Amino acid sequence: MRIKKHLVRWGFLAAVAVASFCGLSPLTHPQSSPPPGSSTQNAVAPGVPEKRQYTLLFTGDIMLSRTVGSFMEARKDWSLPFRLISDTLHDADLRYCNLECPVSDRGRNLHHLYSFRADPRVIDGLKAAGFNVASQANNHTYDWGPEALMDSLDRLRAAGIQPVGAGQNILAAHYPLLVKVGSLRIAFLAYVNIDPKEAAAGVDRPGVAWLDPTQALTDIRFARPLADIVLVCPHWGVEYALQPTREQVDLAHQMIDAGADMIVGSHPHVVQPVEKYHDRWIAYSLGNFIFDQEGPNTHRGLMLKATVRDQHLIDVQSIPIDINSAFQAKLAPVKANSPHPVLAAKVPSSPDPAK
């Protein structure tokens, strides 16, 4: 029975992929026929003069529940976490984050080890900070079940923040988010392979895009002719490890070889190396951007500033940040980063108790 269900699921995706390719050729505007739950969003306001060069800014994990949420609530300031770094955020043409919580007042607490759900008012802060794209492909967006997840996706879209990596079914979760920045077409894909596995979307079940390597490579090849830049954002790896695993490095290289221009990883809550591979960039983990963890390494993170000129990714710069005692991201002194990944030797013996 499990084999039959597996075949039905992949057969469903294969049929949709074939149909989509028939309707979305490289010469067709990507907004022509997206599936339910997908979207093409222009991140630059209409009427802005055409540019040949754009900057894309990527941040690490943002968690707006628990102590961070209480801090904003007490001060009645939902933009508080972003105030010290607002100028840097608004200097970019597009801003991306991994939003490590549903934003909802619905659902049922599934009582995972740590269950996050942010007050819907935090969307005011995310919107004021200028975020255009938020990954919901992580191990906390299902903490309050499918109702909270779907409500979060709806609220983000209503605020003009496009979610990626989750949806009402497996097609919507895996279908690339197509975003336009002026004349630049960008395809986002986001995945998670951190439990709970029951959060994975099904043929008729809401959830997240599960990181199956074979399917991810298929998704990248599908997205490649639809966009100038393909960005893949996996939620993966070993928590609190300062290096990626061999499996991550191998899969990241395969993703680049399949057509991705850049890999932006999350989940470890600490910064891991940024690698240049075949003239493409891989950030295995950007660490935290807004979080309330206690370990010193979890108070530091990276932003990545990617420069795109004439539809080609030409440069990526690391911008270090610190998180202060008020849970605000702020620019930190620049430190040298290793250009090559060093593999994780082993899984840390004990997790951070403040996760």
C-alpha positions as CSV (number, residue, x, y, z in Angstrom):
1,M,0.0,0.0,0.0
2,R,2.8,2.4,0.9
3,I,4.5,1.7,-2.5
4,K,1.2,2.4,-4.3
5,K,0.8,5.7,-2.5
6,H,4.3,6.6,-3.3
7,L,3.8,5.9,-7.0
8,V,0.6,7.8,-7.1
9,R,2.2,10.9,-5.5
10,W,5.2,11.0,-7.9
11,G,2.9,10.2,-10.8
12,F,0.8,13.1,-9.9
13,L,3.8,15.5,-9.8
14,A,5.2,14.1,-13.1
15,A,1.9,14.7,-14.8
16,V,1.7,18.3,-13.5
17,A,5.3,19.0,-14.5
18,V,4.6,17.9,-18.1
19,A,1.5,19.9,-18.2
20,S,3.3,23.0,-16.8
21,F,6.1,22.7,-19.2
22,C,3.6,22.7,-22.1
23,G,2.1,26.0,-20.8
24,L,5.2,27.7,-19.5
25,S,8.0,27.8,-22.0
26,P,11.1,30.0,-21.6
27,L,9.3,32.5,-23.8
28,T,6.2,32.6,-21.8
29,H,5.7,35.1,-19.0
30,P,5.9,33.1,-15.7
31,Q,2.6,34.5,-14.5
32,S,0.8,32.7,-17.3
33,S,-0.4,29.6,-15.5
34,P,0.8,29.1,-11.9
35,P,-0.9,26.4,-9.8
36,P,-3.1,27.2,-6.8
37,G,-1.2,28.7,-4.0
38,S,1.7,29.9,-6.2
39,S,2.3,33.5,-7.3
40,T,4.4,35.8,-9.4
41,Q,5.2,39.0,-7.4
42,N,6.9,42.1,-8.7
43,A,9.2,43.3,-5.9
44,V,9.8,46.6,-7.5
45,A,7.0,49.2,-7.6
46,P,5.4,49.9,-11.0
47,G,6.8,53.0,-12.7
48,V,10.3,52.7,-11.2
49,P,12.9,53.3,-14.0
50,E,14.4,50.2,-15.5
51,K,17.7,49.0,-13.9
52,R,20.4,46.7,-15.2
53,Q,21.7,45.9,-11.7
54,Y,19.8,44.6,-8.7
55,T,20.7,43.6,-5.1
56,L,19.1,40.7,-3.3
57,L,19.5,40.4,0.4
58,F,19.2,37.1,2.3
59,T,18.9,36.9,6.1
60,G,19.0,34.0,8.5
61,D,16.3,32.5,10.8
62,I,13.6,34.8,12.1
63,M,11.5,33.6,15.0
64,L,8.9,36.1,16.3
65,S,7.2,34.0,19.0
66,R,8.2,33.1,22.6
67,T,10.4,35.8,24.3
68,V,10.8,37.9,21.1
69,G,7.0,38.1,20.8
70,S,6.6,39.0,24.5
71,F,9.2,41.8,24.1
72,M,7.4,43.3,21.2
73,E,4.0,43.0,22.9
74,A,5.2,44.7,26.1
75,R,6.5,47.6,24.1
76,K,3.7,47.7,21.5
77,D,6.3,47.8,18.8
78,W,6.1,45.1,16.1
79,S,9.0,46.6,14.1
80,L,11.3,46.6,17.1
81,P,13.6,43.7,16.0
82,F,14.4,45.4,12.6
83,R,14.8,49.0,13.6
84,L,18.6,49.0,13.9
85,I,19.1,47.4,10.5
86,S,16.3,49.0,8.6
87,D,18.5,51.1,6.4
88,T,20.5,48.0,5.3
89,L,17.3,46.1,4.5
90,H,15.8,48.9,2.5
91,D,18.9,49.4,0.5
92,A,18.3,46.1,-1.3
93,D,15.8,45.5,-4.2
94,L,14.5,42.3,-2.7
95,R,14.7,40.8,0.9
96,Y,14.4,37.2,1.9
97,C,14.1,35.4,5.2
98,N,13.5,32.0,6.7
99,L,10.4,32.7,8.9
100,E,10.7,30.0,11.6
101,C,7.1,30.2,12.9
102,P,3.6,30.3,11.6
103,V,2.0,33.8,12.0
104,S,-1.5,33.0,13.1
105,D,-4.1,33.0,15.9
106,R,-5.6,29.7,14.7
107,G,-4.7,26.0,14.9
108,R,-4.0,23.5,17.7
109,N,-0.7,23.2,19.5
110,L,0.8,19.9,18.5
111,H,3.2,20.0,21.5
112,H,6.5,19.5,19.7
113,L,9.6,19.9,21.8
114,Y,9.4,23.6,21.0
115,S,6.1,25.0,19.6
116,F,6.2,28.5,18.0
117,R,3.3,30.6,16.8
118,A,3.7,34.4,16.3
119,D,1.0,37.0,16.9
120,P,-0.4,38.1,13.5
121,R,0.6,41.7,14.4
122,V,4.2,40.8,13.7
123,I,3.4,41.0,10.0
124,D,3.4,44.7,10.4
125,G,7.0,44.6,11.4
126,L,8.0,42.2,8.6
127,K,6.2,44.4,6.1
128,A,7.8,47.6,7.4
129,A,11.2,45.9,7.2
130,G,10.5,45.4,3.5
131,F,10.6,41.6,3.3
132,N,9.3,40.3,0.0
133,V,9.9,36.5,0.3
134,A,9.7,34.3,3.4
135,S,10.4,30.6,3.5
136,Q,7.9,28.5,5.5
137,A,9.8,25.3,4.7
138,N,11.1,24.6,8.2
139,N,10.5,22.4,11.2
140,H,8.4,24.9,13.1
141,T,5.7,26.2,10.6
142,Y,3.6,23.1,11.4
143,D,3.9,23.5,15.2
144,W,0.2,24.5,15.4
145,G,-1.0,22.2,12.6
146,P,-2.3,22.7,9.0
147,E,-4.8,25.4,9.9
148,A,-2.2,27.7,11.4
149,L,0.1,27.0,8.5
150,M,-2.4,27.9,5.9
151,D,-3.6,30.9,7.8
152,S,0.1,32.1,8.0
153,L,0.5,31.7,4.2
154,D,-2.7,33.7,3.6
155,R,-1.7,36.5,6.0
156,L,1.8,36.8,4.5
157,R,0.4,37.0,0.9
158,A,-2.2,39.6,2.0
159,A,0.7,41.7,3.3
160,G,2.6,41.4,0.1
161,I,5.2,38.9,1.5
162,Q,5.3,35.9,-0.7
163,P,5.8,32.5,1.1
164,V,7.7,29.7,-0.4
165,G,8.2,26.0,0.4
166,A,4.7,25.3,1.8
167,G,1.1,25.1,0.5
168,Q,-2.2,23.4,0.4
169,N,-0.8,20.3,-1.3
170,I,2.5,18.9,-2.6
171,L,2.2,20.7,-5.9
172,A,1.8,24.1,-4.3
173,A,4.6,23.4,-1.8
174,H,7.1,22.3,-4.5
175,Y,6.2,24.7,-7.3
176,P,8.7,27.5,-7.7
177,L,7.8,30.9,-6.4
178,L,8.3,33.3,-9.4
179,V,9.2,36.8,-8.5
180,K,10.0,39.8,-10.8
181,V,12.4,42.5,-9.8
182,G,12.1,45.0,-12.6
183,S,12.9,42.9,-15.7
184,L,14.7,40.2,-13.6
185,R,12.9,36.9,-13.2
186,I,13.7,35.0,-10.0
187,A,12.6,31.5,-9.1
188,F,12.6,30.5,-5.4
189,L,12.5,26.9,-4.1
190,A,12.5,26.0,-0.4
191,Y,12.7,22.6,1.4
192,V,13.1,21.1,4.8
193,N,14.3,17.6,5.9
194,I,14.1,18.2,9.7
195,D,11.4,16.4,11.6
196,P,8.4,16.3,12.0
197,K,8.1,14.4,8.8
198,E,4.3,14.5,9.1
199,A,4.5,18.2,8.2
200,A,5.3,17.2,4.6
201,A,2.6,18.2,2.1
202,G,0.7,15.4,0.3
203,V,-1.4,15.1,-2.8
204,D,-4.4,16.3,-0.8
205,R,-2.8,17.5,2.4
206,P,-1.3,20.9,3.4
207,G,2.2,21.0,4.5
208,V,5.8,21.9,3.7
209,A,8.1,20.8,0.8
210,W,10.1,17.9,2.0
211,L,13.7,17.8,0.9
212,D,13.9,14.6,-1.2
213,P,17.1,15.0,-3.2
214,T,15.7,13.4,-6.4
215,Q,12.6,15.6,-6.3
216,A,14.6,18.7,-5.5
217,L,16.8,18.2,-8.5
218,T,13.8,17.7,-10.7
219,D,12.2,20.9,-9.3
220,I,15.4,22.9,-10.1
221,R,15.5,21.6,-13.7
222,F,11.8,22.5,-14.0
223,A,12.4,26.0,-12.7
224,R,15.5,26.7,-14.7
225,P,13.9,27.8,-18.0
226,L,11.3,29.9,-16.1
227,A,13.7,32.4,-14.6
228,D,17.0,34.2,-15.0
229,I,18.1,33.3,-11.4
230,V,17.2,30.1,-9.5
231,L,17.6,30.3,-5.7
232,V,17.2,27.2,-3.5
233,C,16.7,27.5,0.2
234,P,17.0,24.3,2.2
235,H,16.4,23.9,5.9
236,W,18.8,21.2,6.8
237,G,22.0,20.2,8.6
238,V,23.1,19.7,12.2
239,E,21.9,22.2,14.9
240,Y,24.8,24.2,16.4
241,A,27.4,22.5,14.2
242,L,29.8,25.0,12.7
243,Q,30.3,23.0,9.5
244,P,28.0,21.3,7.0
245,T,28.0,17.5,6.6
246,R,29.4,15.6,3.6
247,E,25.8,14.8,2.5
248,Q,25.0,18.5,2.5
249,V,28.0,19.5,0.5
250,D,27.4,16.7,-2.1
251,L,23.7,17.7,-2.4
252,A,24.5,21.4,-2.7
253,H,26.9,20.7,-5.5
254,Q,24.3,18.5,-7.3
255,M,21.8,21.4,-7.0
256,I,24.2,23.8,-8.6
257,D,25.0,21.3,-11.3
258,A,21.2,20.9,-11.9
259,G,20.8,24.7,-12.5
260,A,20.6,26.5,-9.2
261,D,22.5,29.8,-9.1
262,M,22.7,30.1,-5.3
263,I,21.9,27.9,-2.2
264,V,20.9,29.7,1.0
265,G,20.6,27.3,3.9
266,S,19.2,27.5,7.4
267,H,18.4,25.5,10.6
268,P,21.8,25.1,12.5
269,H,21.2,28.5,14.2
270,V,24.9,29.2,13.8
271,V,26.9,30.5,10.8
272,Q,28.5,27.9,8.6
273,P,31.0,28.6,5.7
274,V,30.1,30.2,2.4
275,E,31.5,28.3,-0.6
276,K,32.0,29.3,-4.2
277,Y,31.4,26.3,-6.5
278,H,31.5,26.4,-10.3
279,D,31.1,30.2,-10.1
280,R,28.0,29.8,-8.0
281,W,27.5,30.4,-4.3
282,I,26.5,28.1,-1.4
283,A,25.7,29.4,2.1
284,Y,25.2,26.3,4.2
285,S,23.7,28.3,7.1
286,L,23.3,32.0,7.7
287,G,22.6,31.4,11.4
288,N,20.1,33.5,13.2
289,F,18.8,36.9,12.3
290,I,16.1,37.4,15.0
291,F,15.9,34.7,17.7
292,D,16.0,34.4,21.5
293,Q,18.4,31.5,22.0
294,E,21.1,31.7,24.7
295,G,24.3,30.2,23.2
296,P,26.8,32.9,22.1
297,N,27.1,31.6,18.6
298,T,23.3,31.9,18.2
299,H,23.6,35.7,18.7
300,R,25.5,36.0,15.5
301,G,24.5,35.6,11.9
302,L,25.1,36.6,8.3
303,M,23.2,38.4,5.7
304,L,24.2,37.8,2.1
305,K,24.1,40.6,-0.4
306,A,23.8,39.2,-4.0
307,T,24.4,41.5,-6.9
308,V,22.7,40.6,-10.2
309,R,23.7,42.5,-13.4
310,D,22.2,41.9,-16.8
311,Q,20.3,38.8,-15.5
312,H,23.5,37.2,-14.1
313,L,24.6,36.7,-10.5
314,I,28.0,38.4,-10.5
315,D,28.9,38.7,-6.8
316,V,27.9,37.7,-3.3
317,Q,29.1,39.6,-0.1
318,S,28.7,38.5,3.5
319,I,27.4,41.0,6.0
320,P,27.8,39.9,9.6
321,I,25.1,40.8,12.2
322,D,24.8,40.5,16.0
323,I,21.6,40.1,18.0
324,N,21.4,42.4,21.0
325,S,19.6,41.9,24.4
326,A,16.5,43.5,22.9
327,F,16.4,40.8,20.1
328,Q,17.4,43.3,17.5
329,A,19.6,42.5,14.6
330,K,22.5,45.0,14.1
331,L,25.5,45.3,11.9
332,A,28.6,43.7,13.3
333,P,32.4,44.1,12.6
334,V,33.4,42.3,9.4
335,K,35.4,39.1,10.0
336,A,37.1,36.8,7.5
337,N,35.1,33.9,6.3
338,S,36.4,30.5,5.2
339,P,36.0,30.2,1.4
340,H,35.7,26.5,1.5
341,P,33.4,24.3,3.7
342,V,34.8,22.2,6.5
343,L,32.8,19.1,7.1
344,A,31.0,18.4,10.4
345,A,33.0,15.7,12.3
346,K,30.0,14.6,14.5
347,V,26.6,15.6,15.8
348,P,26.8,17.8,18.8
349,S,26.4,15.8,22.0
350,S,23.7,18.1,23.5
351,P,21.3,20.6,22.0
352,D,21.0,24.2,23.1
353,P,18.4,24.1,25.9
354,A,17.0,27.4,24.7
355,K,15.9,26.1,21.3
